Amino acid sequence: MTTDYPPAPRLPLLTAAEARDAVAFLRLLESLDLSPRGVAAGQLAADLARRLPGE
């Protein structure tokens, strides 16, 4: 073995439903924040939404 295990346990991955909720909240942030931060939230939402499996 070449490395040690991390000291803290890893957090579980997001479920698809949690990821969709996160995308919805990012899109809401985009609509409420007209600054560059809101634009970045919208771009992140779009990037994440493309990676989610369709239903």
GUKE-217661 format. One line per field, with one value per residue (C-alpha): x, y, z negated. Coordinates in nm, 4 decimals, decimal comma, always signed. Example, Ala and Ser with C-alpha at 12.3 -4.5 7.8 and 13.67 -1.06 7.14 Angstrom:
2
px	c(+1,2300 / +1,3670) .
py	c(-0,4500 / -0,1060) .
pz	c(-0,7800 / -0,7140) .
***
This chain:
55
px	c(+0,0000 / +0,1414 / -0,1001 / -0,2941 / -0,6698 / -0,8189 / -0,8680 / -1,2399 / -1,4952 / -1,6006 / -1,9458 / -2,1846 / -2,2472 / -2,5562 / -2,8638 / -3,0155 / -3,3064 / -3,0661 / -2,8711 / -3,1918 / -3,2832 / -2,9402 / -2,9860 / -3,3264 / -3,1787 / -2,8941 / -3,1453 / -3,3445 / -3,0276 / -2,9571 / -3,3018 / -3,2698 / -2,9072 / -2,8311 / -2,4618 / -2,1861 / -2,2388 / -2,5955 / -2,4751 / -2,2162 / -2,4876 / -2,6916 / -2,3945 / -2,3198 / -2,6856 / -2,6772 / -2,3535 / -2,4860 / -2,8251 / -2,6522 / -2,4815 / -2,7987 / -2,9737 / -3,3122 / -3,6236) .
py	c(+0,0000 / +0,3382 / +0,5770 / +0,6029 / +0,6137 / +0,9592 / +1,0349 / +1,1121 / +0,8821 / +0,9808 / +1,1226 / +0,9224 / +1,0321 / +1,2366 / +1,0537 / +1,1547 / +1,3201 / +1,5223 / +1,6286 / +1,7412 / +1,9429 / +2,1057 / +2,1984 / +2,3499 / +2,5586 / +2,6771 / +2,7816 / +2,9695 / +3,1444 / +3,2407 / +3,4004 / +3,5931 / +3,7060 / +3,9167 / +3,9477 / +3,7349 / +3,4919 / +3,4275 / +3,3763 / +3,1272 / +2,9429 / +2,9115 / +2,7788 / +2,5247 / +2,4192 / +2,3652 / +2,1654 / +1,9459 / +1,8947 / +1,7569 / +1,4934 / +1,3708 / +1,0663 / +1,1324 / +0,9919) .
pz	c(+0,0000 / +0,0966 / -0,0781 / -0,4019 / -0,4323 / -0,4943 / -0,8651 / -0,8341 / -0,6700 / -0,3214 / -0,2650 / -0,0441 / +0,3125 / +0,3918 / +0,5080 / +0,8418 / +0,6569 / +0,4411 / +0,7490 / +0,9221 / +0,6120 / +0,6178 / +0,9851 / +0,9059 / +0,6238 / +0,8472 / +1,1144 / +0,8495 / +0,7363 / +1,0973 / +1,1301 / +0,8028 / +0,8301 / +1,1366 / +1,0495 / +1,2024 / +0,9133 / +1,0330 / +1,3883 / +1,2603 / +1,0649 / +1,3834 / +1,5767 / +1,3044 / +1,3017 / +1,6770 / +1,6562 / +1,3762 / +1,5442 / +1,8561 / +1,6392 / +1,4700 / +1,6091 / +1,7671 / +1,6137) .
***
